[in-house]
Amino acid sequence: MSYSNNDDDTVEIPTLREQVLADDVEKTDEEPPPLDELNTLSAPEREWLVWFYSLSNDDKKVVETWAERGFSVNATNIEQIKQIVRIDRAPEPESGD
Protein backbone atom coordinates (compact mmCIF):
# COMPACT_ATOMS: atom_id res chain seq x y z
CA MET A 1 0.00 0.00 0.00
CA SER A 2 1.39 3.36 -0.95
CA TYR A 3 0.92 6.54 1.06
CA SER A 4 0.84 9.18 -1.67
CA ASN A 5 -1.64 12.06 -1.50
CA ASN A 6 -3.44 10.79 -4.61
CA ASP A 7 -4.53 7.48 -3.05
CA ASP A 8 -8.19 6.91 -2.50
CA ASP A 9 -8.87 5.40 0.93
CA THR A 10 -12.24 3.95 -0.02
CA VAL A 11 -12.71 0.22 -0.10
CA GLU A 12 -15.10 -1.31 -2.59
CA ILE A 13 -16.98 -4.44 -1.62
CA PRO A 14 -17.51 -6.25 -4.92
CA THR A 15 -20.51 -8.37 -3.97
CA LEU A 16 -22.41 -5.42 -2.51
CA ARG A 17 -21.62 -3.27 -5.52
CA GLU A 18 -22.75 -6.01 -7.90
CA GLN A 19 -26.01 -6.43 -5.97
CA VAL A 20 -26.73 -2.69 -6.04
CA LEU A 21 -26.01 -2.53 -9.76
CA ALA A 22 -28.22 -5.57 -10.37
CA ASP A 23 -31.06 -3.94 -8.41
CA ASP A 24 -30.68 -0.75 -10.46
CA VAL A 25 -30.76 -2.68 -13.72
CA GLU A 26 -33.80 -4.64 -12.57
CA LYS A 27 -35.67 -1.43 -11.69
CA THR A 28 -34.89 0.20 -15.03
CA ASP A 29 -35.90 -2.89 -16.98
CA GLU A 30 -39.40 -2.86 -15.52
CA GLU A 31 -42.02 -1.39 -17.80
CA PRO A 32 -44.18 1.36 -16.31
CA PRO A 33 -47.79 0.39 -15.72
CA PRO A 34 -50.29 1.49 -18.36
CA LEU A 35 -51.87 4.85 -17.68
CA ASP A 36 -55.28 3.35 -17.00
CA GLU A 37 -53.80 1.31 -14.14
CA LEU A 38 -52.26 4.34 -12.45
CA ASN A 39 -54.18 6.21 -9.82
CA THR A 40 -57.06 7.09 -12.09
CA LEU A 41 -60.03 8.88 -10.66
CA SER A 42 -63.48 7.44 -10.40
CA ALA A 43 -66.43 9.21 -12.03
CA PRO A 44 -67.59 10.76 -8.70
CA GLU A 45 -64.05 12.00 -8.00
CA ARG A 46 -63.79 13.60 -11.44
CA GLU A 47 -67.23 15.17 -10.99
CA TRP A 48 -66.19 16.61 -7.61
CA LEU A 49 -62.99 18.08 -9.08
CA VAL A 50 -64.91 19.74 -11.91
CA TRP A 51 -67.32 21.17 -9.34
CA PHE A 52 -64.49 22.33 -7.06
CA TYR A 53 -62.63 24.15 -9.83
CA SER A 54 -65.83 25.89 -10.87
CA LEU A 55 -66.13 27.52 -7.42
CA SER A 56 -65.09 31.05 -6.59
CA ASN A 57 -61.79 31.50 -4.76
CA ASP A 58 -63.65 32.25 -1.51
CA ASP A 59 -65.73 29.09 -1.80
CA LYS A 60 -62.58 27.06 -2.57
CA LYS A 61 -61.03 28.38 0.64
CA VAL A 62 -64.12 27.29 2.59
CA VAL A 63 -63.93 23.80 1.09
CA GLU A 64 -60.18 23.52 1.78
CA THR A 65 -60.52 24.79 5.36
CA TRP A 66 -63.28 22.32 6.16
CA ALA A 67 -61.40 19.49 4.46
CA GLU A 68 -58.44 20.19 6.75
CA ARG A 69 -60.84 19.78 9.67
CA GLY A 70 -61.95 16.42 8.33
CA PHE A 71 -65.30 17.42 6.81
CA SER A 72 -66.33 16.60 3.28
CA VAL A 73 -67.84 19.52 1.38
CA ASN A 74 -69.70 18.94 -1.86
CA ALA A 75 -72.35 20.55 -4.04
CA THR A 76 -75.18 19.38 -1.76
CA ASN A 77 -73.83 20.77 1.51
CA ILE A 78 -71.71 23.78 0.56
CA GLU A 79 -74.52 26.27 1.23
CA GLN A 80 -74.97 24.85 4.74
CA ILE A 81 -71.23 25.04 5.35
CA LYS A 82 -71.07 28.64 4.11
CA GLN A 83 -73.96 29.52 6.45
CA ILE A 84 -72.03 28.01 9.38
CA VAL A 85 -68.99 30.06 8.37
CA ARG A 86 -71.08 33.25 8.23
CA ILE A 87 -72.52 32.57 11.69
CA ASP A 88 -69.07 31.73 13.05
CA ARG A 89 -67.57 34.94 11.65
CA ALA A 90 -70.44 37.17 12.73
CA PRO A 91 -69.42 39.72 15.35
CA GLU A 92 -70.71 39.22 18.86
CA PRO A 93 -73.53 41.60 19.77
CA GLU A 94 -72.39 44.31 22.14
CA SER A 95 -73.98 44.17 25.55
CA GLY A 96 -75.73 47.33 26.73
CA ASP A 97 -74.10 47.36 30.19
Steps between C-alpha positions, in 0.01 A plus 500: 500500500639836405453818701492764227252788517320373189391169656134443555432349843163355405453127492261347251312187597447319170200288595310795646579715199387226262174458693428874493572516128279196439216663696538819295492307174196304615313821588578663166399191305150503646238647272284775649139403559250610236342836568159350568648296786654803669308687763212588273203679643155356526205677337384655833854624570526660156156657545604644838820647353308666217259643757783616728686682223180674396470663845604853583830545683314575825292184471815297423655632821191391695519151350875472569466627858224253580688217330796570729260459792389164366165600348397418147349792310314442176235661282217383728635639827712801405219749567455358851874519561516860376211588734693349793804705399291819486356432846845416636650821360213723608602755762371450851218738591614771737341486841325816618663503846 
